[in-house]
Structures are given as structure tokens and as C-alpha cells.
Amino acid sequence: MWDTIAQIGIFIFGIAAIILVGRKNKWGFVFGLASQPFWWITAIVNHQWGVVMLNIAYTLSWGYGLYQWFWKEKPKSKTPL
């Protein structure tokens, strides 16, 4: 049952993340990070330790994208006087 729920979550959140990031929409990173618990569940339930290692990299990458789009201060644009 957990694996089925995880597969549905991966499908819904993963596809949404890819589409939104492809459209340069910052919310894609939110959906990408939201998909990670489902990846963790399926990897651990099925003893896929390589995927667990990959999840670490993906989680950090989605988190970095969130930081870049939501919290990092944008440089002030220089306007001519």
C-alpha cells in the first residue's frame, strides 16, 4: 500500500515540478521538494539504496532552487541617472 501511494505522489508532484521548472516558474521547486518524501518511501520500502543516495542529492537540489527563487536577495539593477 505504501508503495502505491508513493508511486502516485511521485507521478503527481514529479510531473508538476518538471512542467513548472521547464516554464521557469519558481513553484516547480516547491512541487519538486514535495515529491521527495514519496521518493524516500519507495526507495526505503524497496531497499533501493542507490536511489536513497540519489534522493539526498535531489532533496538538496530542490532545496537550493527554493532558496534561489524565494529567499536569495536579487541584486539591485543599476539604472542610469
N, C-alpha and C positions, 0 to 999 in steps of 0.2 A: 504494500500500500504506500509506504513512504517513497519508494522509488517512482511509482506512478505520479504521485503529487509533485515530486521533484522534476520529473520529465515535463510535466505540464507547465510548471513555473519557469523552467529553462526556456521552453518554447515561447511563452508569452513575453517574459521580460527580456529574453535574449534578442528576439526579433525586433521588439520595440526599441531596444538600445541600439542595435545596428542601424535601423532605419533613421532614428533621430540623430545619431552621431554623423551618419552619412549626409544628413541635411544641415550639419553644423548647428544643431540645436543642443544647448547645454543640458537639457533634461535627459538626453541619451545616457549621460554618465550616471544619473540617478537610477535609471532603469537597469543599467549595467551592474551597478553595485547591488541593486535589489535582487538581481538574478543569482548573485554569488551564494547565498545560503542554500539555494536549490542545487547548485553545483557541488557544494560541500556535502550535502546529504547524499546525493547519488554516488559521489566518489567514495565516501566512507562506507556506506551500505554495501557497495560492490567491491570494496577493498582495492580500489584503483589508486595506488599511492603515487603514481606519476601524475595523475590528474589532481591529486591533493597538492602536490608541489606547484603545478600549473595554476591552481586556484590562488595560491599565495601571490604569484606574480600578477594575475588578473585582478585580484582584490586591490592590490597596491596601485595598479594602473588606473582602475576606475576611480579610486580614491584621489589619485593625483589629478585626474581630469576634473573631478569635483572641485578640488582646491583651485585649479587654474581658472575655472569658469565662474565659481561662486565667491571665493574669498580673496584671491590674489588681487592686490591693487593694480589697476591698469595705469600705465604711465600717462601722465598728462600730455595731451597733444600741444605742440608748440604752434601757436598761431602768430602770424606776422603782425607787427604793430602798425 
